[in-house]
């Protein structure tokens, strides 16, 4: 363990093995750091922060600040950062409110400089948030999604697993899994092939995913979900497993959407 003499670390903080804490960092009492975490110079970790194993914080990261929400009344809440995450310079993550109690960032994420993750957000595993992204409260981002730099995300927006969001955009609609959202105003940009690959789905699935999104556009969510239910129903063949997994992925995503969907054909994208 290495703690710089100028750092302020409360004796009640829980510190794992191999911790490095840099100059002028502040670690408050109700903070838990797992093994091999690295806290850079001038970082501030407030009460309720938990870091998983191997998390790296660059200069000036502030975790666990009070929610910027007028409904917040000082209730105890948390920020939880998953193992292997890297948070670059001056990232800020606010703790949750009574609505969820936690702001979560999943394992192996990369949050680039000056990004802000607001109260009660849930960010999945392997997500990349580029420089200067600003998120409102209660945003939900699925596994392996990518959000490009300087983009603003409206509160309560859901971004599906494997999605790609372009840079310098305003995201005020829910973005379905595995698609590209581009342009201003926001438009459908087709499937994000790399996103589906990162999620572990073979290219053979892409045609069926295209069909799903055509049905979604023309007939609505329930008809589109029924397409996957039929594809995977009562079938134990290996080829049916992606269909069953996709059915679960889509049901979980569409079950929590609140902002209105970006659909195939929205904007000057695909018909």
WOQUI-V447138 format. One record per residue. SS is DSSP state (H for helix, E for strand, C for the rest). PHI is phi in whole degrees, 0 to 359 (NA if undefined). Layout:
SS/PHI + SS/PHI
//
This chain:
C/NA + E/225 + E/239 + C/297 + C/301 + C/276 + C/288 + E/248 + E/241 + C/295 + C/297 + C/276 + C/297 + E/264 + E/242 + C/280 + C/279 + C/71 + C/285 + E/237 + E/235 + C/275 + C/301 + C/63 + C/288 + E/236 + E/235 + C/277 + C/295 + C/266 + C/240 + E/235 + E/245 + C/285 + C/302 + C/62 + C/284 + E/235 + E/249 + C/283 + C/301 + C/65 + C/287 + E/232 + E/244 + C/271 + C/308 + C/95 + E/271 + E/232 + E/247 + C/285 + C/299 + C/75 + C/292 + E/239 + E/248 + C/276 + C/301 + C/74 + C/292 + E/238 + E/242 + E/88 + E/296 + C/299 + C/301 + C/271 + C/216 + C/293 + C/279 + C/291 + C/235 + C/83 + C/295 + C/292 + C/204 + E/223 + E/238 + E/237 + E/249 + C/288 + C/303 + C/78 + C/286 + E/236 + E/246 + C/273 + C/305 + C/63 + C/294 + E/235 + E/227 + E/272 + C/284 + C/286 + C/250 + C/296 + C/299 + C/235 + C/84 + E/215 + E/251 + E/239 + E/235 + C/286 + C/297 + C/60 + C/275 + E/236 + E/248 + C/275 + C/305 + C/68 + C/289 + E/233 + E/248 + C/276 + C/302 + C/66 + C/287 + E/232 + E/250 + C/282 + C/281 + C/65 + C/277 + E/246 + E/246 + C/277 + C/305 + C/76 + C/294 + E/239 + E/247 + C/283 + C/293 + C/67 + C/289 + E/236 + E/235 + C/281 + C/305 + C/63 + C/285 + E/231 + E/241 + C/283 + C/296 + C/66 + C/270 + E/256 + E/241 + C/294 + C/302 + C/70 + C/291 + E/247 + E/243 + C/287 + C/303 + C/74 + C/282 + E/235 + E/248 + C/292 + C/269 + C/59 + C/248 + E/249 + E/258 + C/237 + C/233 + E/286 + E/254 + C/298 + C/301 + C/68 + E/241 + E/256 + E/249 + E/226 + C/80 + C/220 + C/292 + C/298 + E/221 + E/290 + E/244 + E/92 + E/287 + C/265 + H/301 + H/296 + H/297 + H/294 + H/295 + H/297 + C/280 + C/93 + C/264 + C/289 + H/299 + H/298 + H/280 + H/295 + H/298 + H/292 + H/294 + H/302 + H/299 + H/304 + H/289 + H/294 + H/296 + H/303 + H/296 + H/269 + H/237 + C/99 + H/296 + H/296 + H/295 + H/294 + H/294 + H/298 + H/303 + H/286 + H/299 + H/292 + H/297 + H/254 + C/289 + C/49 + C/226 + C/263 + C/297 + H/304 + H/294 + H/275 + H/299 + H/303 + H/297 + H/294 + H/296 + H/294 + H/301 + H/295 + H/301 + H/291 + H/298 + H/297 + H/292 + H/291 + C/290 + C/242 + C/286 + C/226 + C/261 + C/95 + E/274 + E/281 + C/246 + C/307 + C/97 + C/292 + C/74 + C/277 + C/265 + C/283 + C/287
//
